[in-house]
Amino acid sequence: MDRIVYTAAGGAARVLEHQSVVSNNLANVSTAGFREELAIYRAVPLQGHNSLPTRVSSATASTASSFQPGSMMETGHALDLAIRGEGWFAVQTPDGEAYTRAGEFGVNNENLLVTQSGMPVLSVDNAPIEIPERGTVTFSDDGQISVIGAGDNPNDVQNIGQVKLVNPPAETMQRGEDGLFRLAGGEAAPADETLRMVSGFVERSNVNPADAMVSMIANARLFEMQMQVIQQANTNAERANGILSAQ
């Protein structure tokens, strides 16, 4: 009975972990640029003098991410940016350079281009981007930033920098607790001049709400099945004890 309970309890624990990942995905369906989390598990052989090659358990190996691009939504806001295809925006954090697909940018009190969480967006020079006050800002598809000052001649366009776009291999990217991605080694990725973006749009989350709901329902049923196995094992043990007591 102990082996049955151990196996079922281990399975129930994995289901709860998966449910937590799915719930987080579902909570971020409306989060711009969010990348769906994936739970990865591996088989673990049981150790001990009575263990058999066919007797295994499961353990959480890690969580991965789906890098499938989300759909684009037009906003019309000049500071909203979306990357076409692959690539990332580079932002500055207290822990160094990080990357995001969320292009809902704004300007803070220091006139810096920042994310919704206040992280400065970086230029190809690895410096924060300063937006002139009361200027009209436009972005080219390669990230070049042009500004026309308030009251200036429309032909007097100033180039104030270029948004840093990077495209490191997906296998080198790790999701942080803040939702931003970083290179596994902690270094900064070089700018990729082949990437293109569009202004006035933001990328939606790549989570499929219907799939997430189906996964939640399936996990709930799996958890119930594991609990039924534990209850049945307990019932069998009680019956066995009753038979032994009668003898």
RONULO-334943 format. One record per residue (C-alpha): residue in three letters; x, y, z. Coordinates in steps of 0.2 Angstrom, whole numbers, padded with zeros to 4 digits, always signed. Layout:
N
alaXYZ/...
This chain:
247
met+0000+0000+0000/asp+0014+0012+0004/arg+0021+0011-0014/ile+0004+0014-0021/val+0001+0029-0010/tyr+0019+0036-0014/thr+0016+0034-0032/ala-0001+0042-0032/ala+0005+0056-0021/gly+0019+0060-0032/gly+0008+0061-0047/ala-0004+0072-0038/ala+0010+0084-0033/arg+0016+0085-0052/val-0002+0089-0057/leu-0003+0103-0044/glu+0013+0110-0051/his+0007+0110-0069/gln-0010+0118-0063/ser+0000+0132-0055/val+0009+0135-0072/val-0007+0134-0082/ser-0016+0146-0070/asn-0001+0159-0072/asn-0003+0157-0091/leu-0022+0160-0090/ala-0019+0175-0078/asn-0008+0183-0092/val-0019+0181-0107/ser-0020+0200-0108/thr-0002+0204-0104/ala+0007+0211-0119/gly+0021+0201-0125/phe+0019+0187-0112/arg+0027+0170-0117/glu+0018+0155-0112/glu+0026+0144-0098/leu+0028+0125-0101/ala+0030+0113-0087/ile+0043+0099-0090/tyr+0045+0083-0080/arg+0057+0069-0080/ala+0056+0051-0074/val+0066+0047-0059/pro+0072+0029-0055/leu+0068+0024-0037/gln+0083+0020-0026/gly+0085+0007-0014/his+0089-0012-0012/asn+0071-0017-0017/ser+0070-0005-0032/leu+0066-0012-0049/pro+0071-0004-0066/thr+0053-0003-0071/arg+0048+0006-0054/val+0050+0025-0057/ser+0043+0041-0051/ser+0042+0059-0058/ala+0050+0075-0054/thr+0049+0093-0060/ala+0064+0096-0071/ser+0061+0114-0075/thr+0049+0126-0084/ala+0052+0131-0102/ser+0043+0144-0112/ser+0035+0145-0129/phe+0043+0158-0140/gln+0029+0157-0153/pro+0025+0175-0158/gly+0008+0182-0152/ser-0004+0191-0163/met-0002+0210-0165/met-0015+0223-0159/glu-0016+0240-0166/thr-0017+0254-0153/gly-0012+0270-0163/his-0001+0275-0149/ala+0016+0282-0155/leu+0026+0274-0141/asp+0018+0257-0143/leu+0030+0245-0153/ala+0029+0227-0159/ile+0043+0216-0166/arg+0039+0207-0182/gly+0044+0189-0181/glu+0058+0185-0169/gly+0068+0196-0158/trp+0067+0206-0141/phe+0068+0223-0134/ala+0083+0226-0123/val+0079+0235-0106/gln+0090+0240-0091/thr+0086+0232-0074/pro+0095+0233-0058/asp+0102+0216-0062/gly+0108+0221-0079/glu+0102+0219-0096/ala+0085+0210-0099/tyr+0074+0207-0114/thr+0055+0208-0117/arg+0042+0207-0131/ala+0030+0219-0122/gly+0031+0235-0132/glu+0019+0246-0122/phe+0031+0260-0118/gly+0030+0277-0110/val+0040+0291-0104/asn+0044+0294-0086/asn+0048+0310-0076/glu+0066+0310-0082/asn+0060+0309-0101/leu+0067+0292-0103/leu+0058+0279-0114/val+0053+0265-0101/thr+0042+0249-0100/gln+0026+0248-0090/ser+0036+0243-0075/gly+0048+0258-0076/met+0063+0249-0084/pro+0072+0260-0096/val+0073+0254-0114/leu+0090+0253-0121/ser+0098+0260-0137/val+0110+0251-0148/asp+0123+0261-0138/asn+0117+0251-0122/ala+0111+0268-0115/pro+0093+0274-0110/ile+0084+0283-0123/glu+0079+0301-0119/ile+0063+0308-0127/pro+0063+0327-0129/glu+0049+0335-0120/arg+0034+0340-0131/gly+0042+0332-0146/thr+0033+0322-0160/val+0042+0305-0160/thr+0042+0292-0174/phe+0050+0275-0176/ser+0057+0267-0192/asp+0055+0249-0194/asp+0074+0246-0190/gly+0072+0256-0173/gln+0078+0273-0178/ile+0070+0286-0168/ser+0066+0303-0176/val+0059+0318-0166/ile+0052+0335-0172/gly+0052+0348-0158/ala+0036+0357-0154/gly+0034+0372-0166/asp+0048+0366-0177/asn+0048+0365-0196/pro+0042+0347-0201/asn+0058+0346-0211/asp+0069+0348-0196/val+0069+0330-0190/gln+0082+0325-0178/asn+0088+0307-0175/ile+0090+0304-0157/gly+0095+0285-0157/gln+0090+0268-0162/val+0081+0255-0151/lys+0091+0240-0147/leu+0084+0224-0154/val+0092+0207-0151/asn+0089+0189-0156/pro+0099+0177-0145/pro+0096+0158-0147/ala+0080+0153-0138/glu+0089+0139-0129/thr+0100+0153-0120/met+0086+0163-0113/gln+0080+0161-0096/arg+0064+0169-0088/gly+0066+0179-0072/glu+0054+0181-0058/asp+0051+0198-0064/gly+0044+0191-0081/leu+0059+0197-0091/phe+0071+0186-0100/arg+0090+0185-0098/leu+0104+0176-0106/ala+0109+0161-0096/gly+0126+0167-0093/gly+0121+0184-0088/glu+0130+0193-0102/ala+0122+0206-0114/ala+0116+0200-0132/pro+0123+0210-0147/ala+0110+0221-0157/asp+0103+0212-0173/glu+0102+0224-0187/thr+0091+0212-0197/leu+0076+0213-0185/arg+0061+0224-0189/met+0047+0232-0179/val+0032+0242-0181/ser+0025+0257-0171/gly+0007+0259-0166/phe+0005+0241-0162/val+0008+0229-0147/glu+0010+0211-0147/arg-0003+0201-0137/ser+0001+0186-0126/asn+0004+0170-0135/val-0006+0160-0123/asn-0022+0152-0130/pro-0036+0154-0118/ala-0046+0139-0124/asp-0031+0127-0122/ala-0027+0134-0105/met-0044+0131-0099/val-0044+0113-0106/ser-0028+0110-0097/met-0035+0116-0081/ile-0050+0105-0082/ala-0039+0090-0087/asn-0028+0093-0072/ala-0042+0094-0060/arg-0048+0077-0066/leu-0031+0070-0065/phe-0029+0076-0047/glu-0046+0068-0043/met-0040+0052-0050/gln-0024+0052-0040/met-0034+0055-0024/gln-0046+0041-0028/val-0031+0029-0029/ile-0025+0035-0012/gln-0043+0032-0005/gln-0044+0015-0013/ala-0027+0010-0006/asn-0033+0015+0011/thr-0049+0006+0010/asn-0039-0010+0004/ala-0028-0008+0019/glu-0042-0007+0031/arg-0050-0022+0024/ala-0034-0032+0025/asn-0032-0027+0043/gly-0049-0032+0047/ile-0046-0050+0039/leu-0030-0052+0049/ser-0039-0046+0065/ala-0053-0059+0062/gln-0040-0073+0061/
